[in-house]
């Protein structure tokens, strides 16, 4: 395969050296290839995931753990296809889709994906603003406006180079995981009930609210921007794409990297759902909100001995960390989409500023219309996650089709089984979304 003339994310493409494929040990290769999976995984634990997981636990205890586990398995499958497209075809998903579409359809696809990017960014804005309110008492309006400044955070991180950014993000994931592990460990969880939650059940077909939350979990777990992002980040390692052995090794370790970090993201989301189910199930649906969880963690009448200002503070700190870190991945994904569909290249700080300003418009309009309340904005997070789930088939279907193209993938083309599974998953998600829309209206 010859590389695409216009490299995806030029400043990152083939920027990280990897060990010799024939002489290096497994762990050396794994460490060298490890990193892109962390950047992708952080998108699976943003404030949108927090709210849908906490809401699922608070309203249905542990019964949606099966949905979360299934979502992660689907995510692993789809991310593997995105990796294969990037490594073998040397194109990101936006470039590959755009090359097959006439101009009007390409523009329409770009608009759809920009809306998905805005929905992703919206969850980060609201989550960061809520965390600032919890930690420092800032009004939501001020916190929302302050998020414009995270452009500086993105710039600061990216100046370190992609390898250091990967390390910072991995450290953030570990920090958040430790925080929630500590809180769940003190929550006296019924472990047998947790394990039963992983057994699939018919709840989502009987309860409309369970369906909405399940689609929210699905949209928060398998997000379109992560598929675009991974297809580009997989090209950051410096390997000889003419050597079949090196291509095979790159695919192998890129998938190891992806799956290990997705398991970490799954554990964090499962901890959130278990936390919501252990502490707030049976109290009130209002406790599914982030602000209510923050206050609940300090209220001994609700959470018993777990209650303390420290527990609430750690919860808010973890929310702030994930809100800020997710801005890095949404910036990179937004640039990939713009470059691929429109062939427009902007400096990352300009792309970040553009995305954030566009995102703030609907947030501020809604705020001035209904008031800057926690409940209104957290409902907006769940709506954004459902919107991502609705947009997902328009990303999944082209990805399956492209990786099933022998002219593009050669010997790495999808097998018949993989192709059928990919299309089946996209169709099932589409049917669930149609059912959701019918029920909503």
Secondary structure, 3 states (H helix, E strand, C coil): CCCCCCCCCCCCCCCEECCCCCCCCHHHHHHHHCCHHHHHHHHHHCHHHHHHHHHHHHHHCCCCHHHHHHHHHHHHHHHHHHHHHHHHHCCCHHHHHHCCCCHHHHHHHHHHHHHHHHHHHHHHHHHHHHHHHHHHCCCHHHHHHHHHHHHHHHHHHHCCCHHHHHHHHHHHHHHHHHHHHHHHHCCCCCHHHHHHHCCCCCHHHHCHHHHHHHHHHHHHHCCHHHHHHHHHHHHHEECCCCCHHHHHHHHHHHHHHHHHHHHHHHHHHHHHHHHHHHHHCCCCHHHHCHHHHHHHCCCHHHHHHHCCHHHHHHHHHHHHHHHHHHHHHHHHHHHHHHHHHHCCCCCHHHHHHHHHHHHHHHHHHHHHHHCCCHHHHHHHHHHHHHHHHHHHHHHHHHHHHHHCCHHHHHHHCCCHHHHHHHHHHHHHHHHHHHHHHHHHC
